[in-house]
Amino acid sequence: MNMPIDKNKKWIASVHQSIDQLGEEVKASIMKPAGMGCASDLLALCEQCLGGKIETIEDLVRGWNIAREKRGIKGSWEFAGETISSTLQACGCPLVRSGMVELHPVQCYCSQGMMETIFSLVAKRKIEVDIKRSIGRGDDVCEFVVKL
């Protein structure tokens, strides 16, 4: 048993519970910026998987799909007209996957903020991501739609 890690997990769980008492817009305004910090890590991972710099949304999607496959995360990003969608069979958050953080519905806003940040960086304009379904909110899959 690791006391500092267990204590940290309990503290994070209580923060999540507190945030969950707020309205949806406030929850999103708190959690989306938390995900922004993960965007640079994911971008670097995608570039590593591609073996070079990401220049386009197509590069990002290809690198992200390779990274997911290497990590055993079932699901992929797919282009559909003016949108890109992804359906995942498991939460992709590395903190949840590692067991450092218990899955909580407010974390979906964190993932949304990370996705909006990374797609916006590559597109060089503001991109919005919709959460259609979420394991953290009780659905059987996570489904995100990126509006290009």
Backbone as a ProteinNet text record, in pm:
[ID]
protein_1_A
[PRIMARY]
MNMPIDKNKKWIASVHQSIDQLGEEVKASIMKPAGMGCASDLLALCEQCLGGKIETIEDLVRGWNIAREKRGIKGSWEFAGETISSTLQACGCPLVRSGMVELHPVQCYCSQGMMETIFSLVAKRKIEVDIKRSIGRGDDVCEFVVKL
[TERTIARY]
84.7	0	89.3	58.4	136.2	52.7	80.6	-0.4	-11.2	100	85.6	-1.4	13.4	-67.5	-213.7	-240.9	-378.7	-441.6	-364	-414.8	-443.9	-355.8	-375.4	-501.2	-521.4	-640.7	-768.7	-768.3	-885.1	-907.2	-798.2	-808.7	-866.2	-815.9	-866.7	-1014.3	-1050.4	-1191.1	-1279.7	-1233.1	-1314.3	-1323.1	-1216.3	-1221.7	-1323.4	-1319.5	-1416.9	-1560	-1583.3	-1717	-1761.1	-1670.1	-1703.6	-1736.4	-1654.1	-1678.7	-1810.8	-1843.9	-1967.3	-2093	-2080.7	-2195.5	-2229.9	-2143.4	-2160.1	-2240.2	-2279	-2349.7	-2257.4	-2316.1	-2238.2	-2136.6	-2175	-2081.5	-1962.7	-1988.1	-1880.3	-1790.2	-1849.2	-1769	-1673.1	-1727.5	-1645.5	-1536.9	-1570.5	-1472.3	-1357.5	-1381.1	-1276.5	-1194.5	-1260.9	-1192.9	-1129	-1186.1	-1126.6	-982.2	-952.6	-812	-718.1	-768.1	-684.4	-637	-722.5	-686.4	-592.1	-586.6	-497.6	-352.1	-314.8	-177.4	-137.6	-233.4	-204.1	-187.7	-234.6	-230.8	-88.1	6	144.2	205.3	169.6	218.7	165.3	37.1	-23.1	32.6	51.4	108.9	248.3	329.3	463.4	455.7	361.4	343.8	305.6	213.3	170.5	286.6	367.2	484.4	584.8	602	692.5	642.6	512.5	454.5	470.4	461.9	475.6	621.7	707.5	847.8	876.2	791.7	812.3	707.8	723.2	634.3	494.5	395.3	257	226.9	189.1	160.8	12.6	-63	-203.8	-291.4	-421	-517.8	-505.9	-482.7	-466.7	-347.2	-235.6	-118.7	-155.2	-224.8	-263.8	-348.9	-450.6	-540.3	-463.9	-376.9	-298.1	-206.6	-135.9	-48	-124.2	-239.3	-320.9	-371.3	-414.9	-462.9	-350.6	-229.4	-115.2	-87	-88.6	-63.1	-166.8	-292	-397.6	-373.8	-342.3	-320	-203.8	-94.4	22.2	-10.6	-103.1	-140.2	-255.9	-308.4	-417.4	-551.5	-568.7	-696.3	-781	-889.7	-974.2	-1058.2	-1051.5	-1124.3	-1028.4	-1083	-997.4	-1072.3	-995.4	-1052.2	-1082.2	-1199.2	-1238.7	-1299.6	-1264	-1319.5	-1458.6	-1550.9	-1687.7	-1733.4	-1702.5	-1740.3	-1666.8	-1741.4	-1684.3	-1657.8	-1659.3	-1631.9	-1533	-1477.2	-1396.2	-1459.2	-1479.3	-1539.1	-1452.3	-1471.3	-1398.5	-1490	-1490	-1561.8	-1459.4	-1449.3	-1351.5	-1423.2	-1362.9	-1418.7	-1378.8	-1281.9	-1234.9	-1189.7	-1188.6	-1140.7	-993.8	-958.8	-822.3	-733.9	-789.9	-711.8	-600.1	-473.8	-363.6	-369.2	-424.9	-436.4	-536.8	-646.8	-746.2	-689	-627.3	-573.3	-463.7	-388.4	-281.4	-333.5	-458.4	-513.9	-484.6	-419.2	-388	-512.5	-611.8	-735.3	-852.5	-953.7	-1076	-1159.1	-1215.7	-1298.5	-1417.7	-1440.2	-1549.9	-1606.2	-1736.7	-1798.1	-1735.2	-1685.8	-1629.8	-1500.5	-1433.1	-1309.4	-1331.5	-1452.3	-1481.8	-1459.2	-1481.8	-1453	-1302.7	-1224.3	-1078.6	-1036	-1089.1	-1059.1	-1104.5	-1221.5	-1273.2	-1179.4	-1130.4	-1037.8	-906.4	-856.5	-734.4	-753.8	-865.3	-892.5	-910.2	-986.4	-1004.9	-872.1	-785.3	-655.4	-567.8	-555.6	-465.7	-517	-647.4	-700.4	-687.2	-709.9	-696.9	-552.5	-456.5	-315.2	-277.5	-318.2	-282.2	-358.3	-486.4	-567.5	-537.3	-471.7	-439.3	-565.4	-670.1	-795	-873	-973.8	-1052.5	-1135.9	-1120.6	-1195.8	-1276.1	-1400.4	-1484.9	-1502.3	-1511.1	-1531.7	-1657	-1745.9	-1866.8	-1849	-1894.9	-1899.4	-2038.5	-2046.5	-2175.9	-2212.6	-2114.2	-2133.8	-2005.1	-2017.6	-1901.5	-1913.5	-1808.3	-1803.9	-1810.6	-1742.7	-1743	-1881	-1970.2	-2107.3	-2208.6	-2155.9	-2243.5	-2271.2	-2218.2	-2238.2	-2141.2	-2166.7	-2078.7	-1952.3	-1949.1	-1832.5	-1817.2	-1700.3	-1679	-1686.9	-1765.3	-1776.7	-1759.3	-1662.7	-1632.8	-1647	-1697	-1710	-1641.1	-1547.4	-1472.2	-1535.5	-1572.1	-1633.1	-1524.3	-1494	-1392.4	-1456.4
-117.9	0	124.2	217.9	341	456.3	498.6	599.6	732.1	790.2	918.4	905.9	796.6	778.3	759.1	676.7	655.2	784.8	862.4	990.1	1085.2	1087.7	1172.6	1131.2	1000.6	951.8	995.1	986.2	1029.3	1179.8	1255.5	1401	1437.4	1375.6	1402.9	1364.2	1250.7	1208.1	1311.4	1370.3	1471.1	1599.6	1634.8	1751.8	1726.3	1607.2	1572.2	1581.9	1529.2	1534.1	1678	1763.3	1904.6	1974.1	1951.1	2011.4	1962.6	1837.2	1778.5	1844.9	1919.5	1989	2117	2159.4	2285.2	2264.6	2373.1	2366.2	2317.4	2269.1	2210.5	2308.7	2432.9	2530.4	2555.1	2560.6	2583.5	2460.1	2340.5	2217.5	2220.4	2252.5	2255.8	2363	2478.9	2587.6	2554.2	2464.3	2421.3	2306.8	2209.5	2087.4	2096.1	2172.8	2181.8	2232.6	2337.9	2382.3	2276	2189.7	2081.6	1991.1	1970.2	1885.5	1951.8	2084.3	2156.1	2115.4	2088.7	2050.6	1917.4	1829.7	1698.4	1705.8	1812.9	1823.3	1815.8	1882.7	1880.4	1741.3	1669.5	1532.2	1442.4	1456.8	1374.2	1409.9	1537.6	1580.4	1518.8	1522.3	1463.4	1312.6	1246	1102.2	1071.6	1150.7	1130.8	1153.7	1255.4	1282.1	1168.1	1114.3	1000.7	880.8	856	743	760.1	883.9	911.7	924.9	952.9	972.9	1108.8	1207.6	1342.5	1438.9	1564	1671.7	1656.8	1690.4	1688.9	1824.1	1821.4	1944	1963.4	1852.8	1859.5	1779	1801.6	1722.7	1575.6	1549.1	1410.4	1344.5	1417.9	1366.6	1335.3	1427.8	1411.2	1286.1	1271.8	1156.4	1026.2	1022.9	902	869.1	970.6	948.9	906.5	969	935.6	792.1	752.8	615.7	514.2	544.8	456.6	447.8	562.4	564.7	481.6	493.1	414.5	265.6	230	88.7	33.5	109.7	66.7	52	131.3	126.8	31.7	-31.1	-126.3	-61.7	63.7	132.7	109.7	35.3	1.5	121.1	152	264.4	349	431.4	515.9	642.1	741	862	833.8	879.7	858.3	986	1016.9	1133.7	1100.7	1197.3	1183.3	1322	1357.3	1488.9	1599.6	1688.4	1804	1776.2	1649.7	1612.8	1496.2	1479.7	1361.8	1304.4	1175.2	1115.1	1001.4	972.1	863.6	795.9	665.2	586.7	493.7	503.4	425.4	324.1	207.4	101.4	115.8	204.6	228.3	373.5	425.7	561.6	569.7	673.8	690.3	772.7	828.7	913.7	832.9	877.4	801.8	796.8	897.8	895.6	789.7	777.1	674.4	536.4	523.7	394.3	343.5	435.8	396.5	364.3	402.5	382.4	497	600.9	716.6	797.1	793.3	869.2	775.6	781.1	704.4	777.9	704.2	763.6	836	959.2	1041.7	1121.6	1145.6	1217.3	1353	1426.3	1558.8	1548.7	1433	1417.5	1420.2	1393.8	1396.6	1536.9	1639.7	1776.8	1797.7	1731.5	1738.5	1682	1565.6	1505.3	1594.9	1654.2	1745.5	1865	1920.6	2033	1994.8	1873.8	1826.4	1812.3	1752.5	1732.7	1865.9	1956.9	2087.6	2160	2148.4	2214.9	2156.7	2024.9	1964.4	1983.4	1968.9	1990.4	2137.2	2228.5	2372.3	2409.8	2352.7	2379.9	2339.9	2221.4	2171	2246.3	2276	2345.9	2495.3	2546	2688.7	2776.2	2720.3	2792.7	2717.3	2783	2721.1	2605.2	2492.2	2371.6	2328.9	2290.3	2241.6	2091	2028.1	1884.2	1860.1	1777.3	1739.5	1601.5	1587.9	1457.7	1401.8	1296.4	1234.9	1127.3	1046	941.7	931.9	880	876.6	764.6	685.1	578.8	640.2	754.2	822.4	869.7	883.6	927.9	814.1	689.9	573.2	505.8	557.3	492.9	375.9	291.1	176.2	209.7	325.3	372.2	523.5	572.2	717.1	752.1	853.1	897.8	1048.7	1092.4	1234.3	1270.9	1392.2	1442.2	1577.6	1588	1710.8	1782.7	1909.6	1989.8	2069.5	2029.3	2100.9	2221.6
0	0	0	-86.7	-97.5	-43.1	77.9	146.8	70.5	20.9	-50.8	-176	-250.8	-370.5	-332.8	-233.4	-189.1	-139.3	-64.6	-14.1	-130.4	-229.7	-347	-423.5	-438.9	-509	-436	-302.8	-225.1	-238.2	-238.1	-250.8	-387.1	-492.8	-628	-636.8	-578.8	-579.8	-511.1	-401.2	-331.9	-413.8	-486	-574.9	-686.3	-744.9	-849.1	-796.5	-676	-617.4	-595.3	-552	-530.9	-662.6	-763.3	-895.6	-950.8	-924.3	-977.4	-921.6	-812.1	-753.2	-828.6	-920	-992.3	-1120.8	-1183.8	-1311.6	-1422.4	-1531.1	-1640.5	-1699.5	-1719.5	-1777.6	-1685.2	-1556.5	-1459.8	-1452.6	-1453.5	-1454.2	-1573	-1689.9	-1811.9	-1801.4	-1744.6	-1736.1	-1639.8	-1546.5	-1454.2	-1515.1	-1572.8	-1615.8	-1754.6	-1846.4	-1980	-1975.6	-1899	-1892	-1834.6	-1749.2	-1696.3	-1809.3	-1908	-2022	-2119.8	-2115.8	-2208.7	-2187.9	-2063.4	-2033.5	-2094.4	-2115	-2173.6	-2325.7	-2386.5	-2532.9	-2586	-2521.1	-2570.7	-2556.8	-2450.2	-2433.8	-2545.2	-2574.7	-2678.8	-2816.1	-2840.6	-2968.7	-2985.8	-2881.9	-2887.6	-2911.4	-2847.9	-2867.3	-3012	-3066.6	-3205.9	-3302.3	-3275.5	-3360.5	-3350.4	-3231.5	-3212.5	-3293.4	-3289.7	-3363.2	-3514.2	-3561.8	-3705	-3747.4	-3652.6	-3684.6	-3745.6	-3715.1	-3766.2	-3715.4	-3753.5	-3708.7	-3769.3	-3689	-3735.8	-3798.3	-3924.5	-3999.7	-4027.9	-4035.1	-4075.5	-3980.1	-3989.7	-3912.4	-3950.8	-4077.8	-4123.5	-4054.2	-4042.7	-3970.2	-3825.3	-3761.6	-3621.5	-3604.3	-3689.1	-3679	-3700.2	-3798.6	-3825.4	-3706.4	-3654.6	-3539.6	-3415.8	-3392.9	-3276.2	-3285.7	-3404.9	-3422.6	-3400.7	-3446.1	-3422.5	-3272.1	-3204.4	-3059.8	-2984.7	-3023.4	-2957.6	-2977.6	-3100.7	-3130.5	-3047.7	-3039.2	-2960.7	-2813.2	-2763.9	-2621.7	-2593.9	-2698.5	-2681.1	-2651.7	-2694.2	-2674.5	-2799.7	-2785.6	-2900.3	-2941.9	-3070.4	-3127.1	-3208.7	-3296.4	-3379.4	-3419.9	-3466.1	-3523.4	-3669.6	-3716	-3854.8	-3910	-4034.7	-4102.3	-4155.2	-4140.4	-4191.7	-4237.3	-4361.9	-4413.4	-4340.8	-4279.6	-4208.8	-4060.6	-4024.1	-3885.1	-3879.2	-3763.5	-3731.8	-3605.8	-3604.6	-3485.3	-3434	-3307.1	-3243.6	-3143.1	-3146.5	-3046.9	-2981.6	-2850.4	-2774.5	-2686	-2674.8	-2591	-2444.3	-2416.4	-2279.4	-2268.3	-2148.8	-2126.1	-2167.5	-2242.2	-2289.5	-2198.2	-2091.9	-2001.9	-1937	-1952.8	-1893.4	-1740.2	-1676.8	-1530.5	-1485.2	-1558.9	-1527	-1558.8	-1675.8	-1718.7	-1624.3	-1564.3	-1472	-1332.1	-1302.8	-1169.6	-1074.3	-1122.6	-1037	-1002.6	-1091.3	-1072.8	-1102	-1016.2	-1041.3	-1146.2	-1239	-1343.2	-1280.9	-1322.1	-1271.9	-1389.5	-1392.4	-1505.1	-1537.9	-1439.8	-1470.1	-1549.5	-1544.3	-1619.5	-1769.7	-1813.6	-1957.3	-2013	-1930.3	-1973.7	-1989.3	-1906.9	-1917.5	-2053.4	-2088.4	-2218.9	-2332.6	-2318.1	-2419.7	-2438.1	-2327.3	-2335.2	-2401.2	-2372.1	-2435	-2584.8	-2625.8	-2768.4	-2841.1	-2780.5	-2844.1	-2859.4	-2761.3	-2766.8	-2876.7	-2881.7	-2979.8	-3122.6	-3143.7	-3278.8	-3318.5	-3224.4	-3253.1	-3285.2	-3212.3	-3239	-3381.4	-3420.7	-3553.3	-3662.8	-3639.8	-3740.3	-3745.3	-3641.3	-3629.2	-3625.9	-3565	-3541.1	-3434.2	-3377	-3269.2	-3324	-3261.2	-3296.2	-3174.2	-3195.9	-3086.6	-3096.4	-2981.1	-2971.8	-2888.2	-2939.6	-2865.5	-2804.9	-2681.6	-2615.9	-2642.9	-2722	-2753.8	-2651.4	-2616	-2515	-2434.1	-2312.1	-2224.5	-2121.7	-2113.1	-2012.9	-1873	-1855.5	-1726.5	-1683.8	-1780.6	-1751.7	-1761.7	-1770.1	-1766.1	-1899	-2008.2	-2138.3	-2153.8	-2253.6	-2274.1	-2352.6	-2418.2	-2494.3	-2476.7	-2516.7	-2526.8	-2674.4	-2706.3	-2845.5	-2849.3	-2928.8	-2945.4	-3091.9	-3117.9	-3255	-3262.5	-3356.3	-3380	-3498	-3475.3	-3581.6	-3652.3	-3775.2	-3852.4	-3913.9
[MASK]
++++++++++++++++++++++++++++++++++++++++++++++++++++++++++++++++++++++++++++++++++++++++++++++++++++++++++++++++++++++++++++++++++++++++++++++++++++

